[in-house]
Amino acid sequence: MKILQPSSQEAQSAAVEAVASALRLPTILDFDLLYNLEAVLRLKNHELFDLLQIFMNGSLSDYKAWEVNHPGALEKYRK
């Protein structure tokens, strides 16, 4: 098992992948544990962090505004 420092680039890449994966899963509706991870909190300037916040507390209009402001982002993180 490898422990990553939350501030490392490797941890940030893993946090982005964790957020993207969680948002793609239709059965995940509670993002509190993910949101409270230090590495995820360090993504505050990342486009997926904003999307995570919308899934937690936002509305459909917030999502549509995010989508307009981040063209191509959904395709970039779709796997």
N, C-alpha and C positions, 0 to 999 in steps of 0.2 A: 504494500500500500504506500502510495506517495502522497505526502501532504504538501499542498501548495500554499505559498504565502499569498494572502488575498490581494496584495498589491502587485504581484508579478504579472507579466504579460501572459504567461501560461494560464494563470488563474482567471484572468479577464477573458481570455478566449474560451475557457471552459464555462465560465458564467454566461457568456453570450450563447453558447451552444445549449446550455441548460434552459435558459429562458426561451430560446427558439423552440426547443423540443417540447417544453411544457405547453407553450401556446399552440402548438400544432395538435396536441392530443385532445380529442373532443370530450374525454371523460374527466379531464382535470378542470375543476371549477374553483378550487381553493389554492391561491398562490401565496398565502401568507408565509409559509415556511421558506419558500424560494426567495421571496422578497426580503426576508430578514437575514439572508446570508450576506456576510460582509463583502464577499467578492461581487455579488449582484448589486449591492448598494453602491459599490464603486463604479458602476456603469451609469451613473446618473446623467452623463452627457451622451449616452448611446441611444440611438433611435428605438431599440427594443425595450429599453427601460421605460420610456414614455408609453409604449404599447402595453407593457406589463401593468403599469398604473391604470391605464384605461380598462383593461380586463378586470382589474380589482375594484375600481371605484367609478369608472366612467360610464358613458352612455353611448348609444349607437351614433349619435351626432359627433361625439368626441372621436370615435373610431373613424368615421368618415372623414373628419378633418385631418386626423393623423395620416390617413391613407393618401389624401391629396397632398399633404406636406412632405410625404416620404415616398415619392413615386419609385416603383421598382423594389422597394424594401421587402415586401412580402415574397416576391420571387427570389430575392437574394438568399433568404433564409429557409426556403422551402426545400425539403429533401425527399 
